[in-house]
Amino acid sequence: MAGTTAVVGDDGVARCPWAITDPLNTDYHDTEWGVPVHGEQALFERICLESFQAGLSWLTILRKRPAFRDAFAGFDVDRVAAFDADDVQRLLADSTIVRNRAKIDAAIGNARAVQQLRDGQGIDALLWGYRGPDAGAPRTAEEVPTRSAASEAMAKDLRARGFRFVGPTSCHALMEATGIIDTHLADCHRRGIRCTVDGVRPAGGEAEISAGCASNRRT
């Protein structure tokens, strides 16, 4: 039986099927998903968001992303690592984010784990060390895996270093989101997009990322 291939929207652009389900998904897909992400703060944010997404839809997390940034001090690693019991109670009372005690505790613990990595290779080099040769482009959504040998190894490594809520599926999603792997469908207009976003995430957010990648975008 034929699988689900890239879908051509009203604008004549072919995208991965999940990207057409909501305008927020479309914007995220077209400007951010799969763009290489570097820098401690930017990668820490992605780790946290993927952890909070467990059991929920990614669209839910995207809708709450501005609130997460406010609640978690812009995902500044040192500030989150210093969160105490009062901060945990503040977060549990914040209806604009996902109020899950285990995930909140994990975010704080993961910030401290990121700090520990500064004495060695750092979170950027650690995560990007799991990038391997690009696999063939999937033709259908059904061909896109939800985990891989690399994501299993990454999850095992992160857990050994004190990270939590970093299973193989979450790590695979993290690798997709940050451009470590490319799982855009073969006919998607974003397949093969590669650009560099150096250092900490730009203050302007997705708009600046989009502008930085514009020259690499297929027409």
RAZI-V843269 format. One record per backbone hydrogen bond with DSSP energy under -0.5 kcal/mol. NH is the residue of the N-H (numbers start at 0). CO is the residue of the C=O. Records with the same first field share a line. If there is no record, write none. Layout:
NH=CO + CO
This chain:
4=2
6=14
8=6 + 12
11=8
14=6
18=15
19=16
20=17
25=21
26=22
27=23
28=24
29=25
30=26
31=27
32=27
33=176
34=31
35=194
36=177
37=196
42=38
43=39
44=40
45=41
46=42
47=43
48=44
49=45
50=46
51=47
52=48
53=49 + 50
55=52
60=56
61=57
62=58
63=59
64=60 + 61
67=63
68=64
69=65
70=66
71=67
72=69
73=68
74=71
75=71 + 72
76=74
79=75
80=76
81=77
82=79
87=83
88=84
89=85
90=86
91=87
92=88
93=90
94=92
96=93
98=96
99=97
100=98
103=99
104=100
105=101
106=102
107=103
108=104
109=105
110=106
111=107
112=108
113=109
114=110
115=111
116=112 + 113
117=113 + 114
118=115
119=116
121=116
124=120
125=121
126=122
127=123
128=124
129=126
130=127
140=3
142=139
143=140
144=142
151=147
152=148
153=149
154=150
155=151
156=152
157=153
158=154
159=155
160=156 + 157
161=158
162=157
170=166
171=167
172=168
173=169
174=170
175=171
176=172
177=173
178=175
179=174
180=174
182=180
185=137
187=184
188=13
190=187
192=189
196=35
197=195
204=201
206=203
207=204
208=204
209=205
210=206
211=207
212=208 + 209
213=209 + 210
215=212
216=212 + 213
217=188
